[in-house]
Amino acid sequence: MFSILIPSWNNIDYLKLCIESIQKNSAFNHQIIVHINDGSDGSLDWVKNNNISFTHTPTNAGVCLALNMAAALATNDYIVFVNDDMYCLPKWDEYLVDEIKSLKDDCFMISSTMIEPRDTGNGAVIVANYGDDINTFNEQKIVAEAASLTKNDWNGSCWPPNVVHKKYWNLVGGYSIEFSPGMSSDDDFCRKMWQVGCRHFKGIAKSRVYHFQQKSTGRIIKNDGPKQFFLKWGISQSFFNKFYIKKGQPFESLMNVGEISLPFKEKLKHFYKRKFKY
């Protein structure tokens, strides 16, 4: 059903758990493709020995290049991006497929809903602690309780796991490598999807994954994603998220939404962009 792309950077224990959860808790058979950054922790040998499709770079290439390399091996119609520190809960894929079947065309971007142990102020997330890391993870408890946690569908699909049709992935050129190693690359991908006519950015409440928040961003030199986004698109990332895709807000249809007129603060940013050419 899906071609699932999983970028991983020396995170073998979480990667194993992630893939095990997909294999154990999915309603459909999926193609799994891992991009191994470095792999000196044994993850490269592990995917080889377990006959898992993979791509590889000897150093950390960042999430954008990793996803694009992995996507080149995709054989199914739908491409899904999953972080390696996620645990996919039962029927996570079935609810995404149900949503896809309800739509009239393939111009969409939909996401599962993350359950996270710590509150970061993200309105799209369910906050519930089932373990801060893999050693304290209570798998049995979350499998039993996850479906009972209250959440409604939400706007602004962006965060993984997210799914798009392969023809739209190819049309927008995947993830933009100028955003490497990856800050703001997900927002840029959404903006590209908007540019080609997508208005269905929906988070599916019933489709759930546990996210350990074991981010690799502390190990990298970050790109200035918000600045790059503004220079590329002429609007700020926060403006796009709030007024275009309404990221994290309760779901409402955006099918009749066109380009948004700029408020005064955004016009000021346009002025400074032209004046100082930054």
Buried (B, 14 or more C-beta within 10 A) or exposed (E): BBBBBBBBBBBBBBBBBBBEBBEEBBBEEBBBBBBBBBBEBEBBEBBEEEEBBBBBBEEBBBBBBBBBBBBEBBEBEBBBBBBBBBBBBBBBBBBBBBBBEEEEEBBBBBBBBBBBBEEEEBEBBBBBEBBEEBEEBEBEEBBEEBEEBEBEBBBBBBBBBBBBBBEBBEBBEBBBBEBBBBBBBBBBBBBBBBEEEBBBBBBBBBBBBBBBBBEBEEEBEEBEBBBBBBEBBEBBBBBBBBBBBBBBBEBEEBEEBEEEEBEEEBEEBEEEEEEEEE
